Amino acid sequence: MHADASQAQAWAEWVGHHVGPVFLVLWAALLVLASAAFVGLKHGGSLAARSPWPRPLWLSLFLAIGACALLAAAGVFAGMAEAMESGKAIGLFDVRLSETLARELSPATLRSVALATHLGDPITLTLLVVAVSVLLLVRRHTRLAFGWALACTGGAVFHRTLKQIFARVRPVHEHGFAVADGYSFPSGHTTGSVVVYGMLAYLCVRLLPPRWHLPAVLAAASLAFGMGFSRVMLQVHWASDVIAGFASGLAWLTVCIAAMEYPRWRARA
């Protein structure tokens, strides 16, 4: 146990000293995974449309994939929830990483990150939700507008409920470039960005020409990842808060997209 704790703290020190390269490597890996997942799902949908197999069978397959994604997200969230026990390796990693970033990051870096993180602010996401809802209604996409608004609003309620349940205290952040209050777990900027930008990418896939589909998915993934990473760099969230935010946001996003796609698959079947 002592060895695990020491190793976790050593890793936290290393990440804190190399936060820029770590961000770029993780971002590149995310883009590769997002591209592979999008191409795989799109290819699977095309294959299902041409396949002699009954469509209910394909629908069951896609639902099973969604269920696996939900279970994986739930497992990650549960693991991060254990980090709130100070003796756990993940919790020690959280503390040491926050302390290291506080020493290593320059004021110029913190100022830039603080500016970028506003793209995940509740007011920014709320204005985006309202603007897209109005645009969809004007274009007579009533069902999409309802699904979009319900997914984003429900995600916010879901997130607030989780915060009240876990009631985790935030890390100390005295640099003055960002101020955050309330509970810490899971990260609201991360969860909100995953849901809102993820749903926006879904709308782009539904409504825009195919050449815009993959760029929309990659842009949404980049924005959500950037918002989560920025909260750790600004020391307003523990790393486990952000990982849990990704997990809870992806779980909710999966449920919402599945709920909107299911009637379409049923109609085709």
N, C-alpha and C positions, 0 to 999 in steps of 0.2 A: 504493500500500500504506500509506504514511504517512497519507494522507487518510482511508482506511478505519479505521485504528487511532484516529485522533483523533475521528472521528465516533462510533465505538463507545464511546469513553470519555465523550464528551459526552452520548450517550444514557443511559449508565449513571448519570451525575451527575443527569440530569433525572429518571430513574425513581426514584433514591434519594431525591430531594427531594420527589417526589409519589407515594410508595409507596401511600398510602391510596387516592387516586383511581384509580391504576393497578389496584389490586386489584379495586375495584368495577367498573371498566369491563371487565376481563378476565372477572370472574365473571359479569356480565350477558351478555357475548358467549357464554360457555360454556353458560349456561342456554338461550339462544336456539338454539345449535347442537345441544345435546343434545335439546331439544324437537323440533326439525326432524328430526333423525335418527330419533328414536323414532317420531314420527308417520309418517315416510316408510317405515320398515321395517314398521310395523304395517299401514299402508295397502297396502304391497306384499304382505304376507302375506294380507290379505283378498282382494286382487285375484287372487292366485294360486289361492286356494281356489275362486273363482267363475269363473276363466278356463277357456275351452275348450282352451287350450294344454296340452300334456302337462306333468305336474308335474316330471318330470326336467329339463325345460327351465328351469322356474322355479328348481329346485334349483341348476342350473348357474349361473344368473344370480346368485343369492345367494352362492354359493361364489366367483364372480368378484369380487363386491363385497368379500367378506372378504379375498381375495387382494390386492386393491388396498389395503385398509386395512393389511395386513401389510407390503406394500412401502413404503407411505408412512411407517409407523412405523420401519421399518428405515432408510429414508433420513434421517429426523430423528435417529435414534440415531447413525448414522454421522457426521452433521454435528456433533453435540455432542461426539463422541469426538475430533474434530479440535481442539476447544477446549483440550485438555490441552497443546497446544503453545503456549507462552507468547506467541509472536509473532503468533498468529492474532487476528483482530478479536474473535471470541467470547470467547477467553481474556482479552483485555484488558478487555472488557465485564464479565466475571465479577469480576475483581480490583477494578476501579473501583467497581462496584456494592456489593461487600462493604465496601469502605472507606467509601463514602458512608453506607451504612446504619449502620455502627458509629458514625459521627459524629452522624447525624440522629435516630435512634430514641431515645425517652426510656426510662428504666428502667420506667415504668408500662406502656408499650406492650410492651416486651420481656417483662415478667412475664406479661401477658395472653396473648401469643402462645405463650410457653413452656407455659402451662397448657393451651391449646387443642391444642398439638401432641401431647399425650399420647394423643389419639384415634388417632394413627398409630403409637404405640409397638408394638414386636414383642409385648410381653406383652399389650397390649390386643387386638391383632388375633388372637393365639393363643387367648385366652379366648373371643373372639367365635366363632372357628372351631369350637372345642370345643362351645360352648353350642348353636350352630345345628346341628351334626352330631347331637348328642343329641336335640334337638327333632325333627329330620327322622326319625331312627330311631324315636322314640316314635310319631310320626304315620305310620309305615310307608312313608315315602318313601325306600326303601333306595337306589335308583339315584341320586336327587338327593343324598342324603347322601354317597354314594361320590364322585360327580362334584364336589361342593362341596369335600370334604376333599382330593381329589386336585389340584384346581385351585389351592387356596390353598397346599398344601404344596409342590407343584411350582413355584409362583411364587416361593416363598421360596428354594428350591434354585437356581432359575434366576438369581435376583437375586444370591445369594452367589457363584455362579460368575462372573458378570460382574464383580463387585467384585474378585475375585482376579485376573482377567485384566488389568484396566486399572490397578488399584493406584494410584489417584490420591489425593494428599494433600488433606486438608480445609483450608478457609480458617481463619485464626486467629480464634478467638472467645473473648475474655477477659472478657465482661460477667458471667459467672457464672450467668445465668438458664437456660442449657442447656449440657449437656456431651455431646459425641459423640466416639466413638473409632472406630478402624478406617478403612478406605478410604472414599472419598467418591463415586465414580462407579460406577453411577448411584445416586440417592437411594433408600435402602431404605424410608423412610417413604412416599415418593411411590409407588414400585412396589407396595409392600404394600397401600397404601390403594386404589389403582386396582383391583387384583385382588380384594381381599376385599370392599370395598364394591360394586364392580361385580358380582361374583358374587352378593352379597346382593340387589342390585336385580334380577338375573336370576331369582333364586328367588321374589322378590315378584311378578314378572310371571307366573311359572309357577303360583303358588299362591294369590295374592290376587285379589279381585274387580277388574274393569277400572278402577274409579275410583281405585285405589291405584297403578296401574302407572306413570303419568307422575310423580307425586310421588316414588315410590321411585327412579326413574331420576335425577331432579333432585337429590334428597337425596344419592345416592351420588356424583354428579358434583361437588356442592358440597363434600362431605367430602374427596374425593380432591384436589380443587383446593386447598382450604384447607390440607391437610396439606403439600402441595408448596410452596405459597407461604410457609407458616410457616417452613420450613427455610431458605429464602433470607433471610427477615427476621431469623432468629436467627443468621445467618452460620455455620451449621454445614454448609452446602452451597453450592457455587457454583450460579448460575442454570442453567448448562448441565447440572449433575448432575440437577436437578429436571426439566428438559425431557426429558432422556434417560430419567428414571424414568417420566414419563408415557408416552413412546414404548414402552419395553420392557413396561410394565404393560399398556398397551392391546393390544400385540401378543399377549402371553400370554393376556389376557382374551378376545380374539377367537378364538384357537385353542381355548380351553376351551369357550366357548359354542357354537362351530361343532361341536365334537366331541360335545357333548351334544344339539344340535339335529339333527344329521345322521341318527341312527337314527329320530327321529320323522318327519322328512321322507321317509325311505326307506319307512317303514311306511305312510304316507299314500299314497305313490306306487304 
